[in-house]
């Protein structure tokens, strides 16, 4: 297993325990080690969202969508965060993409 994945797993354990600061630091470290590790971007977006840093969470979710454009869950996550921010048209677009991808799979 790569070092980035090991760091990611540790960060996920922190996230599962509600230790958001440690989780965010871990996800960021995993991304430093492998900037294309999609699961770390996903974790980072979720942890930042729970922490209330919606702008940074959206940025991480957008990067996740770039890495996994065919994954409906990536678009769903982005939609949820955009909705939290009050960006309803953008959220609807992201959800429409998620729905389309789901129907095509």
Residue pairs with C-beta under 8 A, 6 or more apart in sequence:
2 33
2 34
3 33
4 30
4 31
4 33
4 34
4 37
4 40
5 30
5 34
5 37
7 26
7 29
7 30
7 33
8 26
8 27
8 30
8 37
8 39
8 40
8 43
10 26
11 22
11 23
11 24
11 25
11 26
11 27
11 29
11 30
11 40
11 43
12 23
12 26
12 43
14 20
14 22
14 23
14 26
15 23
15 43
15 46
15 47
20 47
20 50
20 51
21 51
23 43
23 47
24 44
24 47
24 48
24 51
27 40
27 41
27 43
27 44
27 47
28 44
30 37
30 40
31 37
31 40
31 41
31 44
34 40
36 67
38 64
38 67
38 68
38 71
38 74
41 60
41 61
41 63
41 64
41 67
42 60
42 61
42 64
42 74
42 77
44 57
44 60
45 57
45 58
45 60
45 61
45 64
45 77
45 78
45 81
46 57
46 77
48 54
48 56
48 57
48 60
49 57
49 80
49 81
49 84
54 81
54 84
54 85
55 85
57 81
58 78
58 81
58 82
58 85
61 74
61 77
61 78
61 81
62 78
64 74
64 77
64 78
65 74
65 75
65 78
65 94
67 74
68 74
70 101
71 101
72 97
72 98
72 99
72 101
72 102
72 105
73 98
74 98
75 94
75 95
75 97
75 98
75 101
76 94
76 95
76 98
78 94
79 91
79 92
79 94
79 95
79 98
80 91
82 88
82 90
82 91
82 94
83 91
